Amino acid sequence: MGNRLSRIYTRTGDDGTTGLGDGSRTTKDGARIEAIGAVDELNSTLGVLLAEPLGDDVRQLLTDVQHDLFDLGGELSIPGYTAIREDHIAMLETALDHYNDTLPPLKEFILPGGARAAALTHVGRTVCRRAERRLVQLARHDEVSPLPQRYLNRLSDLLFQLSRILNRDAGRTDVLWDKSRRRVTSESE
């Protein structure tokens, strides 16, 4: 592959606009750019998680997801282009089923935390939810395929399950929410 970027700075965005993959320009704070940015942030968050010691299966899965997210960013940058397909979603669902079958059912809500890799996975989950919200916002104004939204929805579920897997693999338990914990009362009580 040849050089795609011969210069990193172009100065074309100094006016608050940026180019899309189809050659059109849009504002840097528009809904499409917000969605692209949120997906890019999610991909970067997963890159931080991948810097942690992980099992080969989790590492490969997250690497595949990073490639999918890069494709999703491309899809969003070219209005009318489709990159995310049903088989991308099916891959996440297969992984979800696989990991879910190895975990005990949850009886309480869990808090983000535990082992470092698990906590980073929770951060990825919340960034994924933000990317999903940005995509929903974009879909209100522009026509976009519904598949990326479904992909991000499944991915956030998978990241939740992976946080539990990573805690288990590290010999840690999930941090359970204690509903009986001290509560703040109003002055009238």
ABEGO torsion letter per residue (X at the ends): XBBABABABAGAAAAGBBBBAAGBBBBAABAAAAAAAAAAAAAAAAAAAAABBBBAAAAAAAAAAAAAAAAAAAAAABBGBBABBAAAAAAAAAAAAAAAAABBBBABBBBBEEBAAAAAAAAAAAAAAAAAAAAAAAAAABBBBAAAAAAAAAAAAAAAAAAAAAAAAAGBBBBBBBAABBBBBBAAX
